[in-house]
C-alpha cells in the first residue's frame, strides 16, 4: 500500500449538512469501532453479519494492520475530531484471486441507524470502487439479505454493470469494475 493510501481521507457533507470524514481504518480505531458496534440495534447487526453477535471478534481489530487495498480494505466514516471523533459507518472488502487470476473482493457495509438515509453507504461504495480500481480489482461482490431494500438500492444506483443471484433469502451481487471488453 502506498503512503497515499495510508493517508486516505475525504471530507464529506451529510445530507443534513453535518460534516463527516471518510478515512482508512487505523489501529487506534479499536475503541471507536467497539463503541459504534455496541450502539447498533440487534437488527442492524443481523443485517450486516447474518447472525446475532454481542461484540466484534478480536481478529477484526488485528486485521486493521493488514489493510493494503488488494487483499483487505477498511474505511470508516467519522464525525467529530480528536477525542470526540465517533465512528458512524464503515465499509470493507476482502480480496482474493479467481481461478483465472482476476482480482475480486467481497464487500460489506455498516451504518449506524441514526445516520442511515444520509447517503453514507453510497459514498462508501463510491470510495471502495475508486480504491479497488486503483489496486487492480475487477469485481466487487456482496451478500445482502433480500429484505434489505435500502442496501440493494445503493448497489442498483452505482451505475456499474450489476448481476444478481438469489439463494435462500440472500441476494449475491456482483459489480463489474472493469470496462467491458470489445
Secondary structure, DSSP 4 states (H G I P E B T S, - for coil): --HHHHT-EEEEE-TTS-EEEEEE--GGGHHHHHHHHHHS-HHHHHHHHSS--SS--HHHHHGGGG--SSSEEEEEEEES-GGG-EEEEEEEEEEEE-TTS-EEEEEEEEE-GGGTTSSHHHHHHHHHHHHHHHTT--EEEEEEETT-HHHHHHHHTT-S-EEEEEETTEEEEEEE-SPPP-
